[in-house]
């Protein structure tokens, strides 16, 4: 590969999925920051790449037929990059099925539920007027705990989520799971989950992807940022 991939990114758990994958796969890339607190995700030029006004997104100048291709949605990007490189997708069809099961489990469960937990536990009480909603807080805290229990039981018999190999499924889950404290979760009752968090977090590629523009990571508690993130 001679031309770098364009990564449209902000340092969030969803953004980390792709920055980690690019680092783990050793693919050259150049970063274009999409400041979600300022509304960059709604810019017309970005919507041409990511019509759902969400980052991350990529543009690969060396697409499948040699022509540029854009890809949005973090799970789709991970699968595309894994197919492109032939890495982190397993070596058999059974492996790939397991990877896709746990990748889609993250996209349909951990990401949305942990995101809602963060919103109602951390941001909603700071809104104007405050939205301190005990039912919502308990609902999402409890559901995240259930999901991490599922993951802990899976990891009791497997080194990584899809089996004995590190995969894009691990990349997709780790960013959200690494923020377990902000989701008001515990590790004492999930030892296999805790072991996996430490193992994955020790990988140089994971550390490099997580560190990308980490200095820009904020809590979005300003009123302007909240209006952009939560009212559009």
Residue frames as qw, qx, qy, qz and C-alpha x, y, z in Angstrom:
[[0.000, 0.890, 0.456, 0.000, 0.00, 0.00, 0.00],
 [0.499, 0.189, 0.025, 0.845, 1.54, 3.29, -1.11],
 [0.139, -0.498, -0.105, -0.850, -1.15, 5.87, -0.28],
 [0.004, 0.031, 0.757, -0.653, -2.38, 6.44, 3.29],
 [0.187, -0.596, -0.764, -0.164, -5.96, 5.86, 4.32],
 [0.126, -0.416, 0.087, -0.896, -7.85, 9.00, 5.33],
 [0.352, -0.388, -0.805, 0.279, -9.26, 8.53, 8.83],
 [0.249, -0.563, -0.098, -0.782, -12.07, 10.85, 9.96],
 [0.630, -0.198, -0.668, 0.343, -11.81, 10.66, 13.70],
 [0.284, -0.707, 0.237, -0.603, -12.42, 12.01, 17.18],
 [0.238, 0.261, -0.868, 0.348, -11.05, 10.33, 20.32],
 [0.712, -0.185, 0.225, -0.639, -14.09, 8.35, 21.46],
 [0.628, -0.147, 0.761, -0.075, -14.67, 4.62, 21.93],
 [0.769, 0.542, 0.332, -0.069, -16.06, 4.36, 18.40],
 [0.351, 0.876, -0.330, -0.033, -13.15, 6.31, 16.97],
 [0.358, -0.601, 0.714, -0.021, -10.67, 4.14, 18.84],
 [0.871, 0.154, 0.461, -0.069, -11.94, 1.01, 17.10],
 [0.729, 0.667, 0.063, 0.140, -10.55, 2.18, 13.78],
 [0.072, 0.869, -0.464, 0.158, -7.40, 3.93, 15.03],
 [0.631, -0.413, 0.651, -0.082, -6.53, 0.71, 16.90],
 [0.873, 0.318, 0.369, 0.030, -7.20, -1.40, 13.81],
 [0.521, 0.828, -0.160, 0.133, -5.02, 0.80, 11.61],
 [0.179, -0.766, 0.596, -0.162, -2.20, 0.63, 14.14],
 [0.757, -0.198, 0.615, -0.094, -2.53, -3.12, 14.66],
 [0.826, 0.459, 0.319, 0.071, -2.59, -3.73, 10.91],
 [0.516, -0.366, 0.317, 0.707, 0.35, -1.43, 10.25],
 [0.401, 0.664, 0.503, 0.381, -1.57, 0.54, 7.64],
 [0.256, -0.031, -0.032, 0.966, -0.46, 4.09, 6.87],
 [0.037, -0.774, -0.618, -0.134, -3.11, 6.69, 7.57],
 [0.147, 0.199, -0.117, 0.962, -3.64, 10.40, 7.94],
 [0.119, -0.533, -0.748, 0.377, -6.07, 11.75, 10.48],
 [0.094, -0.428, -0.253, -0.862, -8.79, 14.33, 9.81],
 [0.039, -0.179, -0.723, 0.666, -10.31, 15.50, 13.07],
 [0.305, -0.511, -0.560, -0.576, -14.11, 15.63, 13.29],
 [0.015, 0.073, -0.577, 0.813, -14.87, 17.69, 16.39],
 [0.249, -0.469, -0.814, -0.236, -18.23, 16.28, 17.40],
 [0.231, -0.598, -0.512, 0.572, -18.68, 18.90, 20.13],
 [0.011, 0.464, -0.119, -0.878, -18.51, 21.67, 17.53],
 [0.663, 0.528, 0.332, -0.415, -20.68, 19.97, 14.91],
 [0.041, 0.525, -0.682, -0.508, -18.06, 19.00, 12.32],
 [0.320, 0.099, 0.940, 0.071, -20.04, 15.80, 11.73],
 [0.411, 0.689, 0.527, -0.280, -22.81, 17.83, 10.09],
 [0.021, 0.621, -0.383, -0.683, -20.58, 19.47, 7.47],
 [0.792, 0.478, 0.010, -0.380, -21.78, 18.70, 3.92],
 [0.451, 0.600, -0.657, -0.063, -18.38, 17.41, 2.84],
 [0.178, -0.270, 0.897, -0.300, -18.32, 14.94, 5.75],
 [0.694, 0.214, 0.457, -0.513, -21.90, 13.82, 5.10],
 [0.680, 0.525, -0.390, -0.331, -20.81, 12.72, 1.63],
 [0.317, 0.374, -0.857, 0.160, -18.55, 10.20, 3.36],
 [0.114, -0.171, -0.892, 0.403, -20.70, 9.41, 6.39],
 [0.262, -0.421, -0.437, -0.751, -24.38, 10.14, 5.64],
 [0.590, -0.588, -0.553, -0.001, -25.42, 9.21, 9.19],
 [0.022, -0.840, 0.205, -0.502, -23.34, 12.14, 10.53],
 [0.802, -0.566, 0.192, -0.001, -21.25, 9.88, 12.73],
 [0.347, 0.664, -0.659, 0.074, -17.56, 9.27, 12.88],
 [0.280, -0.509, 0.553, 0.596, -15.37, 7.33, 12.36],
 [0.783, 0.587, 0.163, -0.130, -15.23, 7.01, 8.62],
 [0.510, -0.409, 0.521, 0.548, -12.44, 6.28, 6.19],
 [0.661, 0.700, -0.103, -0.250, -11.52, 6.89, 2.59],
 [0.721, -0.262, 0.540, 0.346, -9.19, 4.29, 1.13],
 [0.306, 0.710, -0.325, -0.544, -7.51, 5.63, -2.03],
 [0.224, 0.313, -0.885, -0.261, -6.68, 2.05, -2.98],
 [0.725, -0.010, 0.332, -0.604, -10.10, 0.42, -2.85],
 [0.776, 0.005, 0.629, -0.041, -11.06, -3.10, -3.97],
 [0.730, 0.570, 0.327, 0.188, -10.92, -2.24, -7.69],
 [0.592, 0.074, 0.077, 0.799, -7.99, 0.14, -7.37],
 [0.032, -0.624, -0.214, -0.751, -10.27, 3.18, -7.11],
 [0.064, -0.217, 0.535, -0.814, -10.98, 5.18, -3.93],
 [0.490, -0.473, -0.686, -0.258, -13.75, 3.97, -1.64],
 [0.222, -0.423, 0.402, -0.781, -15.31, 5.52, 1.44],
 [0.541, -0.285, -0.792, 0.012, -16.62, 3.41, 4.32],
 [0.303, -0.471, 0.298, -0.773, -18.71, 4.57, 7.27],
 [0.868, -0.381, -0.018, -0.319, -19.90, 2.72, 10.41],
 [0.225, -0.693, 0.678, -0.098, -17.13, 1.39, 12.63],
 [0.769, -0.068, 0.629, -0.085, -18.09, -2.28, 12.29],
 [0.771, 0.617, 0.156, 0.011, -18.16, -2.08, 8.50],
 [0.206, 0.872, -0.437, 0.076, -14.77, -0.35, 8.54],
 [0.490, -0.504, 0.705, -0.089, -13.26, -3.07, 10.74],
 [0.831, 0.203, 0.518, -0.016, -14.53, -5.83, 8.46],
 [0.596, 0.801, -0.053, 0.026, -13.31, -3.99, 5.37],
 [0.013, 0.822, -0.562, 0.091, -9.83, -3.47, 6.79],
 [0.650, -0.305, 0.691, -0.085, -9.62, -7.07, 8.03],
 [0.832, 0.424, 0.357, 0.025, -10.53, -8.39, 4.59],
 [0.401, 0.889, -0.217, 0.033, -8.15, -5.96, 2.92],
 [0.055, -0.731, 0.665, -0.145, -5.19, -7.07, 5.02],
 [0.799, 0.034, -0.594, -0.083, -6.18, -10.68, 5.66],
 [0.308, 0.165, -0.693, 0.631, -5.57, -10.11, 9.37],
 [0.164, 0.007, 0.577, -0.800, -7.55, -10.27, 12.62],
 [0.683, 0.060, -0.149, -0.713, -10.51, -12.08, 11.04],
 [0.798, -0.155, 0.557, -0.169, -9.51, -15.64, 11.91],
 [0.026, -0.425, 0.794, 0.433, -8.19, -18.33, 9.61],
 [0.061, 0.219, 0.957, 0.182, -11.28, -20.48, 9.08],
 [0.291, -0.447, -0.465, -0.707, -14.92, -19.90, 8.26],
 [0.584, -0.581, -0.558, 0.101, -15.84, -20.92, 11.81],
 [0.433, -0.271, -0.210, 0.833, -13.42, -18.29, 13.10],
 [0.005, 0.177, 0.262, 0.949, -14.97, -15.64, 10.91],
 [0.444, -0.565, -0.582, -0.381, -18.48, -16.53, 12.06],
 [0.572, -0.541, -0.448, 0.424, -17.37, -16.14, 15.70],
 [0.299, -0.103, 0.000, 0.949, -15.71, -12.80, 14.92],
 [0.179, -0.334, -0.409, -0.830, -18.87, -11.52, 13.23],
 [0.511, -0.588, -0.625, -0.054, -21.09, -12.75, 16.07],
 [0.509, -0.547, -0.333, 0.576, -19.14, -10.82, 18.69],
 [0.200, 0.024, 0.188, 0.961, -18.56, -7.81, 16.46],
 [0.289, -0.463, -0.484, -0.685, -22.29, -7.44, 15.85],
 [0.555, -0.577, -0.562, 0.210, -22.93, -8.14, 19.56],
 [0.372, -0.307, -0.162, 0.861, -20.84, -5.08, 20.32],
 [0.008, -0.144, -0.330, -0.933, -22.51, -2.91, 17.71],
 [0.441, -0.475, -0.552, -0.525, -26.02, -3.89, 18.77],
 [0.679, -0.585, -0.438, 0.064, -25.42, -4.15, 22.50],
 [0.620, -0.385, -0.209, 0.651, -22.32, -2.88, 24.26],
 [0.265, 0.171, 0.159, 0.935, -21.88, 0.30, 22.22],
 [0.276, -0.563, -0.366, -0.688, -25.47, 1.56, 22.40],
 [0.660, -0.629, -0.410, -0.019, -26.07, 0.46, 25.99],
 [0.615, -0.301, -0.185, 0.705, -22.76, 1.76, 27.35],
 [0.162, 0.306, 0.197, 0.917, -23.33, 4.98, 25.45],
 [0.426, -0.652, -0.368, -0.508, -26.72, 5.42, 27.08],
 [0.711, -0.516, -0.351, 0.325, -25.22, 4.59, 30.48],
 [0.450, -0.033, -0.046, 0.891, -22.64, 7.32, 30.00],
 [0.077, -0.481, -0.308, -0.817, -25.35, 9.75, 28.91],
 [0.552, -0.659, -0.350, -0.372, -27.75, 9.22, 31.81],
 [0.756, -0.461, -0.270, 0.378, -25.10, 8.72, 34.50],
 [0.539, -0.202, 0.029, 0.817, -22.71, 11.49, 33.48],
 [0.133, 0.165, 0.307, 0.928, -24.24, 14.03, 31.10],
 [0.260, -0.611, -0.606, -0.438, -28.00, 14.17, 31.66],
 [0.464, -0.694, -0.437, 0.336, -27.72, 15.33, 35.30],
 [0.366, -0.367, 0.060, 0.853, -25.61, 18.27, 34.06],
 [0.163, 0.483, 0.572, 0.642, -28.11, 19.44, 31.45],
 [0.071, 0.200, 0.270, -0.939, -30.04, 22.68, 31.76],
 [0.584, -0.581, 0.342, -0.453, -32.46, 21.88, 33.29],
 [0.136, -0.385, 0.909, -0.088, -30.89, 18.79, 34.95],
 [0.831, 0.038, -0.323, -0.452, -32.25, 15.41, 33.88],
 [0.072, -0.362, 0.878, -0.307, -31.35, 13.18, 36.81],
 [0.792, -0.008, -0.231, -0.565, -33.49, 10.15, 36.00],
 [0.470, -0.401, 0.756, -0.216, -33.10, 7.22, 38.44],
 [0.869, 0.242, 0.388, -0.189, -35.02, 4.79, 36.23],
 [0.679, 0.707, -0.198, 0.017, -32.88, 5.51, 33.14],
 [0.014, -0.728, 0.660, -0.185, -29.66, 5.39, 35.16],
 [0.617, -0.238, 0.715, -0.227, -30.54, 2.05, 36.68],
 [0.857, 0.429, 0.202, -0.204, -31.86, 0.65, 33.40],
 [0.632, 0.701, -0.319, 0.081, -28.66, 1.22, 31.44],
 [0.177, -0.640, 0.705, -0.251, -26.28, 0.51, 34.31],
 [0.749, -0.094, 0.603, -0.257, -27.99, -2.85, 34.78],
 [0.853, 0.505, 0.085, -0.100, -28.00, -3.71, 31.09],
 [0.348, 0.757, -0.537, 0.129, -24.29, -2.92, 30.74],
 [0.419, -0.456, 0.736, -0.274, -23.64, -5.18, 33.74],
 [0.875, 0.178, 0.395, -0.214, -25.60, -7.96, 32.05],
 [0.712, 0.678, -0.183, 0.002, -23.61, -7.58, 28.83],
 [0.102, 0.707, -0.664, 0.220, -20.28, -7.60, 30.65],
 [0.675, -0.236, 0.641, -0.279, -21.44, -10.73, 32.47],
 [0.886, 0.433, 0.128, -0.108, -22.05, -12.37, 29.07],
 [0.470, 0.760, -0.422, 0.151, -18.56, -11.33, 28.03],
 [0.309, -0.596, 0.686, -0.281, -17.00, -12.61, 31.26],
 [0.842, -0.010, 0.503, -0.194, -18.58, -16.03, 30.78],
 [0.789, 0.610, -0.070, 0.012, -17.35, -16.16, 27.19],
 [0.268, 0.771, -0.518, 0.255, -13.83, -15.26, 28.27],
 [0.699, -0.458, 0.502, -0.222, -13.80, -17.96, 30.94],
 [0.867, 0.075, 0.480, 0.114, -13.16, -20.47, 28.14],
 [0.647, 0.625, 0.190, 0.393, -11.48, -18.27, 25.53],
 [0.522, -0.240, -0.055, 0.817, -8.41, -16.06, 25.61],
 [0.072, 0.125, -0.181, -0.973, -10.11, -13.55, 23.30],
 [0.556, 0.229, 0.343, -0.722, -13.74, -13.00, 22.46],
 [0.766, 0.383, -0.267, -0.443, -13.78, -15.00, 19.21],
 [0.978, 0.036, -0.185, 0.087, -11.45, -17.77, 20.42],
 [0.768, -0.431, 0.074, 0.468, -7.72, -18.12, 20.91],
 [0.498, 0.241, 0.262, 0.791, -6.82, -15.29, 18.54],
 [0.031, -0.541, -0.199, 0.817, -6.98, -11.49, 18.77],
 [0.283, 0.460, 0.700, 0.467, -9.47, -10.09, 16.28],
 [0.058, -0.340, -0.183, -0.921, -11.45, -7.09, 15.15],
 [0.551, -0.609, -0.519, -0.236, -14.14, -8.23, 17.60],
 [0.607, -0.440, -0.333, 0.572, -11.77, -7.49, 20.49],
 [0.257, 0.081, 0.093, 0.959, -10.91, -4.13, 18.91],
 [0.252, -0.515, -0.442, -0.690, -14.59, -3.24, 18.67],
 [0.628, -0.626, -0.460, -0.058, -15.38, -4.04, 22.30],
 [0.645, -0.164, -0.356, 0.656, -12.29, -2.92, 24.16],
 [0.124, 0.331, -0.023, 0.935, -12.73, 0.86, 23.86],
 [0.539, -0.533, -0.209, -0.618, -16.18, 0.89, 25.40],
 [0.845, -0.367, -0.381, 0.075, -15.29, -1.80, 27.95],
 [0.563, 0.122, -0.337, 0.745, -12.17, 0.10, 29.06],
 [0.141, -0.385, 0.097, -0.907, -14.48, 2.83, 30.36],
 [0.516, -0.380, -0.766, -0.053, -16.24, 0.46, 32.76],
 [0.276, -0.288, -0.534, 0.746, -15.74, 2.76, 35.75],
 [0.177, 0.086, -0.063, -0.978, -17.70, 5.58, 34.10],
 [0.560, -0.182, -0.596, -0.546, -20.48, 3.08, 33.44],
 [0.516, -0.446, 0.448, -0.578, -20.48, 2.32, 37.20],
 [0.920, 0.069, -0.361, -0.137, -19.48, -1.32, 36.73],
 [0.582, -0.639, 0.496, -0.077, -17.35, -3.67, 38.83],
 [0.546, 0.502, -0.664, -0.098, -14.55, -6.09, 37.96],
 [0.306, -0.380, 0.794, -0.363, -14.42, -8.11, 41.17],
 [0.724, 0.166, 0.582, -0.330, -17.25, -10.33, 39.96],
 [0.775, 0.624, 0.028, -0.093, -15.90, -10.50, 36.38],
 [0.556, -0.603, 0.452, 0.351, -12.33, -11.81, 36.63],
 [0.658, 0.202, 0.571, 0.448, -12.09, -13.06, 33.05],
 [0.250, 0.905, 0.270, 0.213, -13.33, -9.73, 31.74],
 [0.304, -0.918, 0.208, 0.145, -10.71, -7.96, 33.86],
 [0.675, -0.278, 0.537, 0.423, -7.95, -10.25, 32.58],
 [0.552, 0.529, 0.503, 0.404, -8.98, -9.58, 28.98],
 [0.045, 0.993, 0.099, 0.039, -9.08, -5.81, 29.52],
 [0.437, -0.763, 0.389, 0.275, -5.51, -5.90, 30.78],
 [0.684, -0.014, 0.602, 0.411, -4.25, -8.25, 28.05],
 [0.450, 0.707, 0.422, 0.345, -5.74, -6.25, 25.20],
 [0.086, -0.996, -0.026, 0.001, -4.79, -2.93, 26.76],
 [0.576, -0.602, 0.404, 0.377, -1.14, -4.00, 26.91],
 [0.718, 0.368, 0.432, 0.403, -0.86, -4.40, 23.13],
 [0.300, -0.319, 0.154, 0.885, 1.29, -1.66, 21.54],
 [0.015, 0.303, 0.603, 0.738, -1.18, -1.21, 18.68],
 [0.307, -0.726, -0.612, -0.069, -4.07, -0.79, 21.09],
 [0.413, -0.626, -0.200, 0.630, -2.11, 1.70, 23.15],
 [0.233, -0.109, 0.342, 0.904, -1.13, 3.71, 20.06],
 [0.105, -0.479, -0.657, -0.573, -4.68, 3.78, 18.71],
 [0.385, -0.743, -0.526, 0.152, -6.06, 4.80, 22.09],
 [0.421, -0.517, -0.061, 0.743, -3.47, 7.58, 22.40],
 [0.308, 0.367, 0.458, 0.749, -4.31, 9.20, 19.05],
 [0.099, -0.497, -0.105, -0.856, -5.14, 12.83, 19.85],
 [0.488, -0.468, -0.702, 0.223, -5.96, 11.83, 23.43],
 [0.221, -0.180, -0.274, 0.918, -5.26, 15.41, 24.49],
 [0.261, -0.143, -0.305, -0.905, -8.48, 16.46, 22.71],
 [0.407, -0.391, -0.819, -0.099, -10.72, 14.13, 24.64],
 [0.164, -0.223, 0.310, -0.910, -13.20, 16.13, 26.70],
 [0.111, 0.272, 0.894, -0.339, -16.34, 15.50, 28.65],
 [0.071, -0.372, -0.588, -0.715, -18.60, 17.71, 26.49],
 [0.200, -0.576, -0.689, 0.391, -20.28, 19.34, 29.46],
 [0.004, -0.218, 0.038, 0.975, -20.42, 22.82, 27.94],
 [0.499, 0.504, 0.469, -0.526, -23.89, 23.96, 26.94],
 [0.441, 0.618, -0.375, -0.532, -22.84, 24.51, 23.32],
 [0.128, 0.293, -0.935, -0.152, -21.40, 21.00, 23.04],
 [0.300, 0.220, 0.861, -0.347, -24.49, 19.49, 24.65],
 [0.524, 0.573, 0.158, -0.610, -26.75, 21.30, 22.20],
 [0.401, 0.525, -0.630, -0.407, -24.76, 19.88, 19.29],
 [0.098, 0.204, -0.974, 0.026, -24.49, 16.34, 20.66],
 [0.107, 0.248, 0.898, -0.347, -27.86, 15.83, 22.29],
 [0.352, 0.593, 0.403, -0.602, -30.34, 18.08, 20.45],
 [0.399, 0.557, -0.418, -0.597, -29.56, 17.44, 16.78]]
